[in-house]
Amino acid sequence: MTLKEKYKDYFRVGAEVNLHTINTHKELIIKHFDSITCENETKFESLCPLPDKDTFESADAIATFAKENGILLRGHTFVWHNQTPEWVFKDADKELLLSRMKNHIQKVGKHYQDSMYCWDVVNEAIEDKTDLVLRDSQWRRIIGDDFMEYAFRYAKETLPNTPLYYNDYNEMNPVKREKIYSIVKQMKENGVPVDGIGMQCHINIYEPGVDELKAAIERYASLGVRLQFTEMDVSMFRFEDHTVLNAPSKELIQLQAKKYKEYFKVFREYHDVIDCVTLWGVADDATWLSNFPVRNRKNWPLLFDDNHEEKEAFYAIMDF
Ligand code: HAH
């Protein structure tokens, strides 16, 4: 049994891939997943590193891989404070930055209109360290608090039939949850075409618990938007824990399996509002968490191990 077969009546099961893993992890990707997201290849700096230079080759190769294997591709992401080249903000006033934003969304949106089935239009615009609601990014500083509204409107003009998402992390934290809720609510009230909320779901084996998960799903779904879990992984460490381990203990492996199972149980309960659950990677030998938040600290956050074998977490979400 494969992941996508197991969950076909509930939601798609996705994985983050990159130009390397579509070769090294090809078998697992084709076997288990029916949605993929590019790790970096569809970010602003990868596609348009210079004002007059487009580098679409890597993303094109992944789009071709997806098509050849009957897998859908998520778009990630148009407007973000990270991995956006400096030229975008250089000498820009509001008008100039809006025209660069629009141009990027139109160009990339059209190029991939038959390849991408949804887009994260804005990523991580909400502040989670201070009382501010919006992150103090260059997008916000130059355009104003309504910069997201422009992004969604430009995206809808270009891609009228593509579901458009607002995507963020720490999305189950009650304080941040309410900020995300109120911003998306305001946009909906202003007629801004936000179709969905992407919940990144970078969790760990200890937290958050399912009560926070359910509360977030219910709160966001009450806005009448679709939901996707867009970047799920289950770290073996709490965020602030910098311990280094050579291998995960049996206990950690079991806690992780339990966490995955609890979460997938809830995802199934709420499947009518959830369209896809994407894992941020395929197997433990290639995960961003082996470099974040601690550089070179090995982590084991996914469903398949370093040798691409099924882990306890995999069995846990397959056997109920
Ligand atoms: C995500 N940020 C990004 O959306 C994705 O594009 C990137 O490749 C990896 C993770 C998550 C994140 C976080 O969980 C905590 C602090 C900063 C960023």
Boltz pocket constraint, residues with backbone or C-beta under 6 A from the ligand:
constraints:
  - pocket:
      binder: B
      contacts: [[A, 39], [A, 40], [A, 123], [A, 169], [A, 170], [A, 200], [A, 202], [A, 231], [A, 288]]
      max_distance: 6.0
